[in-house]
Amino acid sequence: MRKIAILFFLFNSVLLFAQKQVSGVVKDNSGNPLPGVNILEKGTNNGVSTDVDGSYKITVKEGASLIFTYIGYDTVIRLANSPQIDVSLSAEGGQNLDEVVVTGSRAAVRSNTTSALPIDVLSSKDLTSTGQATFDKALQYKIPSFNTVQTPVNDATSLLDPYEIRNMGPSRTLILINGKRKNLSSLLYVQTSPGRGETGADISAIPTDAIERVEILRDGASAQYGSDAIAGVMNIILKKNNNDGSLTVRSGITSEGDGEMLGVSLNNGTTVGEKGFLNYTIDFSKVNLANRPGTVDAEGEAGDFGADIADVQSFLARHPDARNINGSPETAAAKFLINGGNQISETTNLYYNAAYVYKKVNSFANFRTPYWRPLADDPYLNNFFGNGDAANPSYDGYGPTFEGDLNDYNGTLGFKTTKNGWNTDASVTVGGNKQIYIVNNSVNRSDIVDADGNNVYRENSPISFKPGGTSFSHVVGNIDVSKLVTDKISIGFGTEFRSENFTVIEGDKASWDGTGADSFAGNRPENSGKWNRYNVGVYLDLAFDITKDFLINGTVRHEEYSDFGGATVWKASTRYKFLDDKITLRGSVSTGFRAPTLHQIYTQKITILIRSRTRYPNQRYH
């Protein structure tokens, strides 16, 4: 027993000897201390940040390397061969290939050149250099596989432009903020736009000036992150700087002299206590209407609407564009975001972030021309949209509006701890999106009479309607654990619990009764309601550096949905470097699954399209 005790003591002494403490100060080229610099032990999740004086202290293994990263500065790697390592960072800007990325692996984090799969990394300077007013439009100029489109005359789609990655719809790409799931929008795209039948997160709601960098994995990642990562993952890393700020003013106008844009954004940071930071962003913007209706063909209009060609030509002589308003809508937005953290102890860090966005959009339906909605069919229209004089009507058609109010919020609170080489990340994330619609300058043309034989609508119709809307919210809990088992093997495992709620908000009766409001009928009672589901997922990730050049990585995941059932998926990836790291070969093979969103399961909507009166003489037209 004495020999065993001695051997045990010697074994623990060796383990203690294998660890060493390194401290130092990080400054910029001018000698100013840099607080908030990330220092990471290479190949592990063991890391700290510099305090307000630029000082740091970290315990690492013998022979380890330290990676120093700070937004807007070159990344520096130093061998931990001294107890005192002071570092000077150069403010070069841009993204260094050796900078650590946190997307694409659930085990040990890696640099961009050593990851098993290629990660697109965009810095804040990359985004602002595009000159675009919103984050989604900036991505379109930097990521070839990313596409987003503004779609005029598409009702609620005007509130939230659809986007695609790798030609797959928005609900196939998982959006993360600081590694945590962002909530979906409540909108399901039902119009003829990209992403039709899909829903996605509102990435335009994220202020560009709040973003430190964006990491995009353009590869199926259901095994690593869940079913909605089947096209890839976009991880938005927020700024952490606490000693400086910026004020950005954006302005622009189209070549046609419309669509004026004005925006102002403030990003700033401050310290919280001795070892905490808080970075915040406030963003306001206003974009005016840009109208590109084009010229309407008289013969085509007459054929489509079964109208007299002389009536059509008379109207188009006065209004060649048929008074349509087709283009980017008028939009006003206010965005607020905070990102913070605090070192509670030498082994535990608290982190948090939260955002709120309000957006108001004014757009228009197709104009109801007098040969489309003639007074001969509906003489009461002159009372609403003309002068009311039956002998000399001034009615010349009407243009319904589509107006929307959007509220989007998200927040995360979590803790990261390191103990005995085990890195644990536990967090709770909440988020939601709500959209309420208004239709003005329209009528309900239904032939519905009351008990006294009077028309409920038509001449008694309101001209302003509240068609209802939609809302979505979720609560997500995550526990992620990882460890560098040996110099060559790392392991990661964890679980996620998610509860989701989707609501279709009923419109006022006048908006849906009969044929409903002309242009956009409201949500009917039988199509409205509230629905909920939950799912639980668990995963295991193993990475093995066979040599310094050859890496293999495998992940398996199982998820159970309360309404969809379960699925087990896997992914294997590899990386091989040769010619002194000048060439890197990467590849992966994986299985995946796609659980439909609550929106896709429960949304029901009746949409009446414009059709030719010549071919469909009894058809009502929206």
N, C-alpha and C positions, 0 to 999 in steps of 0.2 A: 504493500500500500504506500510505503514511503517513496519507493521508486516511481510509482504512478503519479504521486503528488508532485515530485520533482520534475518529471517529464511534463506534466500539465503546466507547472509554473514556467518552465523553459519555453513551452509552446506559446503561452500567452505573452511571454517576454519578447519572443520573436515577432508576434503580431504587433505589439506596441512599438517595437523598434522599426517595423516596416512603415509606420505612420510618421509623418513629420508636419510641423506647423510652419506655414509660410505667411509672411505679412509684408506690407509695403504700401506705397502711395502711387496713385495714378494721376498724371497731370497731362495737360495739353502742351502743344509746342511752345506756348508762351509762359509755361510754368504755373498755370492756374490749375488748382485741383479739380478733378472731375467726379462729382458724386453720381451715384446710380450706374456706374460701369459694371457690367456683368463679368464675373470671373468664374470660369468653369473648369473643373478637372477634366481633361480630355478623355472621351470615351465613357464618361459617367454622367449622372445627373447631379453630382456634388458641386454646388456652386454658391457663391455669395455675391453681394453688391457692395460697392464702395459707399462709405458714409459721406456726410456733408464736407468732410475734409479730404475726400479722395482716398481715405485709408481703407484697408481691408485686412482680413485675417481668415485663413482657411487651412484646414487639416487635410493633407493628401497622402497618397502612397509614395514610397520612395521611387524615384525615377519617373514620376508623373510629369505631364505637361499642363500648363495653364493657358487657357484661351481668354483673352481680354477683348470684349466687344462693347461698342457704344455707338448709338445711331449717329450717322454722319461722319464717323471716323474709321480709319482702317483698323481691321482686326489684327491683333498681335498675339503670337504664340510664344511662350517662354518655357524652357525646361526648369522644373522646380528643383534646381540643384543648389539653392542657397536659402537660408531662412529669411533673407530680406531681398525682395525683388521689387524694385521701383520701375514703373513703366511710363513712357511718354507716348501718347497717341496723336497721330497726325490727322488733321481735319481734311480728309480728301473727299469724303462723300462717296455715294454709290455703294454697291454691294460687293464685298470681297468674297471670292470663291471659298475661302477657308472659314467663313463665318458659320457659326453653328446654326442648323435648322432644326426645328422641333416637329415638323410635319413628316409623315410617312413612316415613322417607326414608333412602336409603343414600348420598346426596350430602351437602350442607351441612346441619347441624342448624338448626332454626328454632324460633321461639317458637310457643306454642299458637295465636296468632291469625294467624300467617303460614304455617302448614303447609298443604299441599295437601289434606289430609284431616283431619276433626275427630278429636281425641284426647281421650278421657276421662282426666282426671288426678285421682287421689285422693291426698291427703297422709296422713301418719301420723295426724294428728288426726282426719281423716275416718274412718279405720279404727277407731281406738280408741273413737270416740264411739258406735259401734254397740253396745258392751258384749259383743260376741261373743267366744268363747274361741279361735276359730281363724280364720285368714285367709280361707278359702273362705266361711265363714258371714258374715263381715263384708262381703265383696263382694256377697253377695246383697241386703243392705240398702242398697247404694249404686249398683249398676249394674242398671238395669231389665232389660237383656237377658241378665243372668247368673242362672242358676238351679242350685241344688244341693239334693239331697234325701237324708235319712237313710232307708234302706230296711231294715226289720226282717226277720228270717228269710230272709236272702238270702246265707247262707254267707259267702264271701270278700268280698262287697261291703261287709260291715260294717267291713272294714279301711280302706276308702277310698271315701268318698261320691262318686258320679258328679256331674259338673257339665256344664252346657251354656251356650254363648254363641250368641245368635241362633238358638236352637232346633236347633243342630247339636251332635253328640256331642263328647266331650272330646278325641278324637284329631284333631279338625278345627281346634283352636286351639293355636297355638304359644306355649309358655310360655318366657320369657327371664328370666334373672337377670343384671342389669347388662348387658343386651344379648346374652348368650350363652345358648345352648340348654340348657334343663333336661331331664334324662333322663325318659323315660316310666316309669310304674309297670309292674311285671311282670304286673299283673292285667288280664285280659280280662273285661268284664262279660257274663256269660252268663245271668243271672237277669232276671226281668221288672222291670227298673228303668230309669230314664233312662240313655241311653247304652248300651243293650244292643248287644252286638257290637262295642263300642269299648274303647279304653284311653286313658289320659291321664296327665299328670304329677300327682304328689301335691302339690298346692298347699297342702293343710292342713299339710304338713310344714314350711312356712316360718314361722318365728316372726313374729308381727305386730309385735313391738317392734323387730325388726331392719330394718323397711321404712321407707325415707324417703318414697317415693311409688310409685304404680303408674300406668303409662301403658297405656291400652287402645285399640287400633285395631280398631274394629268394622267391618272391611272386608276383602274378600278380598285376601290379600297373598302368594300363592304365588310371584309373580314376584320379590318382594323377599326372601322368607325361606325358601321351600321349600314342599313339598306340604302339610305339616301346618298351614299358615297360611291354609287356604282359608276359614275362618270369621273369622279375625282374629289379632291378636297381643296378648299380655299381657306387658309388660316390667316386671319388679319391680326397682326401684332400691333398693339397700341403703344404710343410713346410713353416713356418713363422719365424723361428728363425733368429735373426739378429746379434747375438754376437759370433757365432762360425761357424766352417766349418769342412769339411771332404774331404779327398782325398782317393779315392778307386781305387785300381788296381785289375783287375780280369784277371785270366789266367787259361787255362786248355787245355787238349788234350784227345782224346778218347783212349780207351784201345788198339785200332788198330794202334795208332801212327799218326792219321790224324785228321782233324777237329780242328786244333790249334785255340785257341781263346785268344785274348788279348784285354782288355778294360781298359780305365781309365776314372774316373768320378770325377769332382770337384763340391762340393756343399758348398756354403758360403752365408753369410748374412751381411747386413750392415744397419745402420740407415739412414733414409732420413728425414732431418730436425729434429724437436724436438719430433714429434709424429708419425713418419712414419717408415716403414721398407721395405726392399727389400731383397728377397732371390733368388738366382740364381743357376742354375745347367748347367754344360757343360759336355757332355758325348761323347766319341769317342770309337768305337769298331770295331774289324775286326775278322771275323770267316772264316777260310779256309774250302775248300771242304772236306767233309767226304763221301767216296764212298763205297757203299755196294751193288754191282751189283749181286752177287751170281753167280752160275754156270748154264749155259743154257743147256737144254736137246736137243740133236741133232735130235732125232726122232720127238719131238714136233715141233722144228723149221722147219724141212723138211715138216711136215704136214701142218703147218700154212701157209708157204710161197710157197708150191707146188714146192720146190726145190729138186734137186738131193741130196740124202743122202750123197753121197761121197763128194760133194762140201761143204755141211754143216759141215761134220766131219773134213774136211781139215781146214776150217776156225776156228772151235772151238778148234782144236788141238793147234792152235797158240794163240787163244784168248778164253779161256773157258767162260769168261763172256760176249762174243759177243761184247766186247768193249763198253758196256753200262756204263753210269755214273749215278748211282741211289743213292741218299743220300741227306744229307743237303747241300745246295748250298753255294758257296762263297758269303759272305755278308760283306759290309762295311757300317757303319752308323755314322752320326754326329747328335747330339741332343742338342738343346739349349732351356732353359726354365727359365722364371722369374715369381715370385709371389710377389706382394707388396700391400701396403695399407697405408693410412694416415688418421689421425683423423683431419677432417676439423674444426669441432666444437664439443661441448659437446654432441650434438645430431646427428651428421652426420659423417659417415666414407666413405672414398673413397677406393675402392679396384680394383685391376687389376691383370691379369696374361696373359702370352703369351708364345707360344712355336713354334719352327720350327724344322723340322726333314728332313734330306736328307738320303736316303738309296739307295745303289746300289747292285744289286744281279746278279750273273752270274750262270746260271744253264744250263742244257743240255736236248735235246730231246733224244728219243731212237736212238741208233746208226743204221745207214743205212748200213746193211751188204751187201757184194757183191752178196749174193744170194737173198737179198730183192730188191736191186737196181743193177741188173746185167748190165755189159757193153753191153751184147747182145741187151738189150732194149734201153740203152742210152749210146752209145759209147763215147759221148762227156764228160762223167763224168771223163774219164781218163785225160782230159785236165785240169779239175778243181782240182781233188783230187789225181791224179797220176803223172807220169812223162811226159805224153803227147806222149810217144812212142807207136804208134799203134801196132808195131810188138812185143814189149816186155812191155806191160802195167804193171805199178806198183800199179794200182788202187786196194784198199782194203777196199772200203766203205768210209763213211764219217759220221761225227757226228755234226748235227746242234746245235748251241747254242741258248739259250734264255736269253737275258740280259734285265734288267729293271732298270729304274731310278724312284724313288718315292720321291715326295715332299709333306709334310704334315704340315699344320699350323693351329693354333687356337689362339684366344685371346678374353678376356672379360674385359669390363670396366663397373663398376657399383657403385651405392651409396646405403648405408643403413642409414636410419634415424629412430629416435624414438621420438615421440611427443604425449603427452597425452596418453601414453600407447599403441599407435599404432606403430607397427614396419613395415616399408616400405622398400622394396628392389627393386630397378629399375636397369636394366642392359641391355647391348647390347653385343652379342657374334657373332663373325665371325669365319669361319673356312673353310678349303678346303683341297683337296687331289688330286694330279695329278700323273699319271703313264704313262711313255713313254717306248715303247718296241723296242728292236733291235734284229734281227735274223742274225747271221753270219754263215759262212761255210755251206750254203744251196744253192739251185737252184730253179728256176721256170721251171718246166718240161713241160709246156703247149705247145701244137702244134698250135701256132698262127703265121700266116705269114703276112708280110706287102704287100703293093701294088706291090712290085717287086718280090714277091714270096720267100723272105728270112724269116727265122725263127726269130721272135722277141725275143724269149726266147730259151730254150734248150741250144744249144752251144753258144748263145749270152747272156745268162742270167747273171745278176749280182750274186755275192755270198754273198752280204750283203744287208739286207732289213730293212726298217723302217715301221713296220706294223701299226703304229699309237699308240693309247692308249685311256685313259679315264680321265675325271676330274669331280670333284664334289665340290660344295661349298654351303654354307648356311649363312644366316644372321638371327639371332634370337633376338627378343626383349622380355623381361620378366618384369612384374610388380607383385610382391607378397606382400600381406598385411596380417598381423596377429595381434591378440590382445588376451591377457588374460582378458576376460570379467569379470569373477569372479574367486574366488579361485578354482572353479570346472569346469568352462566352458571356452574353448578357441576357437577362430574362425580364419580361414584363407581363403583367396580368392585371386584370381589373374587371369592374362591373359598372353597368349604367342602368339606372331606373328612370323611366320617362313617363309622365302622365300628360295627355293632350286633351284639349277641349276645343270644339268647333261649334260655332253658333251661326245660324242663318236668321237674321233679324227681320221680322215681318214688316212689310210696308203698310202705310195707311190704306184704308179700304179703297179710296178713290184711285190709288195708284195701280191696283191689281184687279178690281172688280170689272167683269166683262172682259174687254180687250185691254183694259188698263190704260195708263198714261201713254199717249202717242209718243213713240220713240224708245221708251224704256219703262216697261211695266214693272211694278213692284213685286216683292217676294210674297207669294200667296201663303195663306195659313198652312195648307197641307204640305208646302215645300219648306216651311220654316221649322226651327227647333234647335235643340242642343244635343250634342253627342260627345262622348268621352271614350277614351281607351288608354291603356297603359302597356308598356312592354319592358322586359328585363333582358339585358344582354350581358354575356360574360366572354372574355377573350384571353388567349394565352399567346405570347409572342416570344420567339427565341431567335437570337442572332449569334452566329458563329464565324469569327474571323479565322478561317483556316490558315491563312497566312496574312501578312500585312497588305497583300494585294487582292486576296480572294475572300469574299464575304458571301455567306448564304444566310437568308432570313426567312422564317416561316411563321405564319399566324393562323390560328383557328378561332372561330367565333360561333357562338350559338345565341340566338335571340328568340324570345317568345312574346307574341302579341296577343292581347286579350281578345281581339276580333279577327286576326289574320292567321294565327297558328304560329308554328316555329320553323326555324331553318338553321342548319349548320353549314357554314361556308369556310373556305380556307384560301390562303394565298402563300405562294412561294416566290421569292425574288433573290437575285444574285447580282454581284458586281465583281468585275475583274479588271485590275489596272496593270498596264505594262508599258514598256519603253520609258521607265522612270516617271511614271504617272502622267505621261503626255497623252495617252489614250486610255479611255475607260469604256468598258463594255458593260451594259446593264440589261436586265431582262426580268420578266415576271410572268407567272401563270396563276390564274385565280378563278374561283367560282364566286357567284354573287346571287343576290335575290332582291326583289323589288316589292316592298309592302306599299300598297296605295295609301295616299294620305286620306285623312278624314274628309277633306274637301272633295276628293275624287270619288269617294264612296257615297256621300250624302247630298251633294249639290244636285238640285233639279231646277231647270229653268226652261221656260217656254220662250223661244225667240222667233219672231215673225220677220221674215226677210223681204226685201223689195223684189217683186217678181213682175213680169210683164203683164199688163192688163189685157193685151191682145191675146195672149195665150191662156191667162188665168183671169177671166172677167169678173169672177166673184171673190177674188182674193183680197183680203184686207192687207194693207201695207204699213210696215213700221220702218 
